[in-house]
Amino acid sequence: MARRSLSSMQAALGASRADRVRALTVPVVGSLLLAGTVAYGLIATAGESSLGTKLPPFLVRWMPEASPWALAAGVALAAGMLLAPRLRAPSLSPEAFAASTLALGLVLRLLLGVARGGLGDLYAVYDVPNDESSNEYLPALPAFDFGARVFLDTFAEVGTALPVHAVGHPPGLLLMLHWLAIDSAPGMAALTIAAGALSIPLAYVLARELLDESRARTATLLYVFAPSALLYSATSADALFATAGMVAAVTLLARRPILRALGPVALALASFFSYANLAIGAFAALLTLRRDGPQRALVLSAACLVALVAFYALLHLATGYDPIGALRSVESVYREGVAAGRPYGFWLFGSPAAFLLAAGVPLAWLALRSLGEGASVAVALFAVVGVAAVLGFSKAETERIYQFLVPLLCVAAACTVREGRLQAVLTALAAQALAVQLLFYTVW
C-alpha cells in the first residue's frame, strides 16, 4: 500500500513537472517564432526584398508625429491604469463595471485616435483627400440609386466595380449606411466608433460565461488597453464587425439555453457584415468540443450550418442576393489585388505574428502561456488563427482585420495573468499603444 502511494505521488509529481515545462516551453518557442518573423521582415526589407508591406509583418510605416492631443491621451492612459484596479473591486456591481469600462474604453480610443493629427484623424480614412478613402464604403453608396432590393439582387454582378472593401465584405454595412442615411466621413466614423465600443461590455459578458468574475474583469480590462483595439477601433469599420462577432460569440457560448438558441442566428447575421466572423462559429465549436464533448459540438456546428443556409436562402428568395456569386467576386478581387503579391511562405507566420504583437506584446505572451497550460479558450483561438494562416485567408493587415479576435485573445490571456501583475501588464499595453500611435503611420 505504501509503495503504491509513493508510486502514485511520484507519477503525480512527474506529471506536474511536465505540465510546468510545457506551460513555459510554448510561450518561449512562440515568442522566438514571433521575434524571428519580425526580424526576417526587417532584414528582407532592408535588403530591398518585397514582402508586400513597408514594415512586414505590420501594415505601418515609420512616421513620428504628434498633436497637442497626445498629452491628453497620455494623461488619460495613466489615469485609466490607476483606475483599473478599483474597477475589479467586488463591491462594484457587474452593471457598473460594464458601464465604467465602456466609458473608459471609448475615451481612450477617441483620445488616442486624435493624438497624431487632431480631430480629423477620427474620420480621415473615410474622407476623400485620403488615398484609402476610394477603397472604403462610402463611394459604393451610389449603387443604391435604384433601391436596396435592386442593390442586393445585383451585388454579385456589380461587386467587382465597387471599392475593394465594399466588395471584400458582404453588404451588411452598406445596407446599414443606406438605411441610416449616413453618407459622410464624420457620420460613418461616428457609427463605427459607437458600435465598436459596444464590444467592450460584450467582451465582459463573454468572459463571464467562460471564466470566474475576477478573471472576467481582468479580461475586459486587458481588452480596454489592448493596443490594436485602441488604435484601430476608432478609425476602422472592422470595429463594428468585431461587435457583431462578439454578439455571436456571447450567444453561441451562453449558459442559458434560450440565449444559446439565438447563437446560430446571430452568427449568420454577423457573417452578413464580415466573412471573417464565421471564424467565431469555428471558435465556439472547438471550445464546446473541449468543454462539453463531441456531441454538443456537433449539435452546435449543425445548428450554425442550418442557420447560415436558411438565412442566405431566405435572403436570396426575398431579394435575389447571390451569396455564392458574391464570394466569387471577393475571390477575383483579392486574386488580382495587393495581397496577390505577398508571398505565402512569409505571411503564413507574418499574419499571426502581426495579430498577436499588435494586440499587445504582453497579451501574446500570456495567451501563449495559456495555450501551454491547455486552457480551452487559448487552444480554440490558436487553432482558428492557425487554420486561417494555413489557408491564406489573410496576408497582412491582421492587426486590423482580426479585431474580432482580440477580445478572445484577452480572455485567453486572463487565464494565466497573475492578479499582482495586472497593473504592470496594463502599463506595458498602454505604453505600446501610445508609442505605436505617435511613432508609426497606419492608414486606419
N, C-alpha and C positions, 0 to 999 in steps of 0.2 A: 504493500500500500504506500509506504513512504517513498520507495523507489519510483512508483508510478506518479506520485505527486511531484517529486523532484523532476522527473522527465517532462511532465506537463508544464511545470514552471519554466524549465529551460527552453521548451518549444515556444512558449508564450513570449519569453524574453527575446528569443531569436526572431520571432515574427515582428515584435515591436521594433527591434533594431533595424530589420529590413524595411519596415514602413518608414522609419525616420530617414534612412538612406534614400529611399525612393522619393520621399517628400522634398528632400534637398536636391537630389540629382535632377529632377525635372526642371525646376526653375533655373538651376545653374546651366544645364545644357540649352534650355530655351533662351536664356539671356545671351549665351555665346552665339547662338544662331541669329538672334536679333542684331547683336553688335556686328557680327560678320556680314550680315546683309547690308547694314548701313555703311560699313567700311568698304565693301565691294562697290556699292553705288557711288561713293565719293571718289574712290580710286579710278573707277571706269569713267566717270565724268571728267576728272582731271586729265585723263588720257584721251579725252575727246571721243570716247565711245558713247553712242546714243542709246540710252535705256528708255527714253520716252518722256522724261521729265527733267527739269532743271537741276533738281537735287534729290535724285532717287534714294530711297523709295517714297519720298514725300512729294506732293504736288505743291511745292513752295519755292520761293527764291529769296536769297539774301537781299534785304532792302530795309535797313533800320529807319524807323520813322515814329514820331510821337506827337500827339496833340496835347493841349492843356488838360484834356480829359484823362490823360494817362495817370496823373496824380490821383484823381478821384477814383480811378479803377484800382490803383494800388491800395489806397485807404480802405476802400470797400472790401477788397480781398482780405486785408489784415483784420478788419472788424468782423468779417464773416468767420474767420478762423477762431477768433476769440469767442464768438457767439456759439459756434458749433457744439462744443461740449455741453453747454447748457440745454441745447435742444434735445440731447439724449437723456435728459433727466426724466425719471419715471413719473414725476409729478406733472409733466406736460402731456396733455391728452393726445391721442393719435390724430384727432382732427386739428388740434392746434399745431402739432408738429408738421402735418402735411401743408397747412396754410403758411407756416413760417418758412419752410424750405422752398415752397413755391415762390414766395416773395423774395427770399434771398437769392435764389437761382435766377429769377427774372432780372433783378437789379444787377447782379454780376454779369449776366450775359449782355445787358444793354451797355453797361459802362465799359466793358472790355471791347464791345463792338465799336465804340467811338474813340477808343484810346489812341488809335493811329491817326485818323484823319478827320475826326469830328462826327457830327450827327449824320452827315451824308453817307458815311460808310455803312450805315444800317440798311440802306436800300440801293447802294451804288451798283451792286451786281445786277440788279434788275433795270437799271437806268440806261438810257440809250447811249450816253458817251462811253460807257464801259464796253470793252470789246466782247465780254462774255454775254452781255445782255441780249445779243442777237441769237444766242443759243438757248435762252431761257424760255419761260412760258408765255409771257405777255404778248410777244409777237405772233403767237399762234391763235390769239383770240378772234381775229377777223374770220377764222374758219367757222365761227358760229353765226355768220351773217344770215344763214338760212334756217337757224334754229338748232337746238341741242339734238333733236332726233336725227336730223339730216347729218349733223356732225358725227354722231356715233355710227350711223349707217355707213358713212364713207371714210371712217377713221383709218381703216386698214389700207384703203386705196390712196388717200392723200397723205398718209403718215410720213412718207419719205420726203415730202415737200415741206414739212413742218420743221421748226427748230429742233436740234438734236435732243434736248432734254424733254421736249414735248412728245416726240415720237419714241424716245427711250423709256417712257413710262406709260402705263395705262392712263386713260383720260380722266381719272377721278379728280385730280387737282384742277384741270382745265374746266371741268364742269362746275366745280365749286367756285372758281373765279367768275365764271359766266353767271351763275345763279346769284352770287353776291354782288354782281356788277362792279367787281374790282378790276380796274384796267390801268392802274398807275403803279409806279415802282414803290412809293411810300405805302400805298394800300396793300400791296402784296407783302411787303416787309412786315406790316402790322399783323397780317394774317398768320404768316409763318412764325413770327416771334411769339405771338399769343398762343397759337396752337402748340408750338414746340415746347413751351414752358409747361404745359399740362402733362408732359411726360414725366415731370419730377414727382408729383403726387402719385401718378400711376406706377412709377418705379417703386415707391414706398409700398403701395398696395400689393404689388407682385412680390416684393421682398418679404412682406408679412406672411404671404402664402407659403414661402419656401424656407424661411428662417425664423428664429425667435425674434421677439420685439427689439431687443438690444441690437442684434446684428442687422435687423431690417433698417433701423435708423442709421446705423453705420453705413450700410449700402447706399442709402439715399443721400447722405452727406458726401460720400465718395462721388456720387453722380453729380451732385451740385457743383463740385470743384473739379470734375474731370475736364482736362484742357480742351479736348476736341468738342465736347458738349458745350463748353463755354464759348469757344471761338466760332463754331460753325452753326450753332443753333439760333444765333441772332441774324444770320445772313443767308441761310440756305433752306430751300424747300424740303430738304431731307429731314429737317427738324419736325416738320408736320408729318412726314411719313413715319418718323420714329414714334410719334404719339399714336398714330393709327396702329402701328405694330404692337405697342405696349397694351392697347385695349385688347387686342387679340391674345397676347400672352397672359394677361390678367384673367381673362375669361376661360381660356383653354386650361389653365392650371389652377383654377379656383377650387377650393374645397367644397363649396356649396354646389350641389347638383344643378340647381336652376341656372346659376351663372355659367357653369361648365357647359351646359347645353347650348348656350349662346356662343361659345367659343368658335366653333367651325364657321358660323355666320360672320362673326367679327373678323376672322381670318380672311374670308372671301372678300369682305368689304375693304380690308387693309390691302389686299393684293390688287384692288382696283386703283389704288394710289401708287403702289410701287411693287414691281415683281419681286424685289428683294425681300419683301415681307413674308413671302412664302417660307422663307427660312425659319420664321417664328414657329410655323407648324412643325417643321422638322425638329427644331429645338424642343418643343413641347412633347413630341412623340418620344424622342430619345430620353428626356428627363422622366417621362411617365414609365418608360421601359425599365429604367433603373430603380425608380421609386415604387412602382406598383406592379411591375411584371409585364410579360409579353401580351397577355390577354387585354389588359386595359390599354396598352399602347396600340394594339391592333384596332381596337374599337375606336380609339381617338383618331387614328390615321384614316380609317374608313369613313368616319363622320366628316372629317375635313375634306376628303376627296368628294364625297357626295355633295357637300355644301358648295364646293367650288364648281363642280359640274352643273349643279342646279342653278346657281347664281348666274353663271355666264350663259347657260341655256335660256333662262328667262330673259336675260338682257338681250340676247340675240333675237328672241321671238318678239320682244316688245319694241326694239329699236333697229334691229338689223346689224348690231355691233358684232364684228367677226373677231373673236379673241385669237384664233389661230393666225389669221391674216395679220393682226396687229403684232404678234410675235415675229412673224416673218419680216415685217417692216423694221422691227428693232434689230433683228439679226443682220439685215442688209446694211443698215446704217452703221452699226458697230464694226462690221466686217470691213467697211471702207473708211472708217473714222480713224482718229488718232490712236486708239487702242490697238489697231492692227499692227502698228509699228513698234509696239512694246514687246520685247522678247519674253516668251512664256517662261523660259527657264529661270530668269531673274525674278519675275513677278510672282512665280509660284511661292517664293519666300518673301518677296517685297510687299505684296498685298497684305498678308497677315501682319508683317512687321510694322507697316505704316499704321494699320488699325490699332495695334496694341500700344505702340510707342506714342502715337498722337493722343490716344485716350489717357495716357499718363504712365510714365516710366514706373512709378511705384505700383500702379494698378496692374501693369503687365507682370511684374514680379509676384505680386500677391495672388493673382489669378493662376499663374503657372504653379505656384506653391499649392494652391487648392487642387489643381489638376494632379499634382504629385501625391496629394493625400487622398485622392479618389473622390473628391466632392462631386456629387452628381451634376450640379449646375455647371461646374467647370468642364466636366467630361462632355456634357451635351454641347456646350458652347464651342469648345475647341474642335469637336467633331464637325460641327456646322461650318466653322471657319475653314477647317482643313479641306472639306469637300468642295467648298466654294473656290478655294485656291486651286485645287487639282483640276476642277472642271473649267477653270479660267473665266468664271462669271464676271470677274472684275480684274483689270490690270491697272493698278494705281488708283488714286483718288479714294481709297477706302477710308481715309481719315474723315471723309465727308459721307460717302455712300453708306458706310456701316454705322451711321449714327444710331440706327435702331438696335444695334447690338451692344452699345455702350452701357445701357442700364444692366444688361445681363452680365457684362464683364464686371460691373461694380458689385453685383450680387455674388458673383464667384469670388471676387477679392475679399468681400466681407466675411467669407467663411473662415479666413485664416488671419485677418488683421487682428493684432492684439490691442485691447482697449487702451492700454497705456501709450501706444504708439500712433493712435489715430491722429493726434494733433500734428505730429511730425509728418505723417503721410499727407494730410491736408495742406500743410505748409509747402511741401515739395510740389504738390499738384498746382497750387496757386502760383508758385514761383515759375513753374514751367509754362503755365498759361500766359502769364504776363510777359515772360521773356519771348515766347514764340510770337505773340501778337505784336510786340514792338520791334522785333529783330527781323521777322520774315514777312514777306508779302504773300498772301493767299488770295485767289480770285474771290473766294466766298468769305 
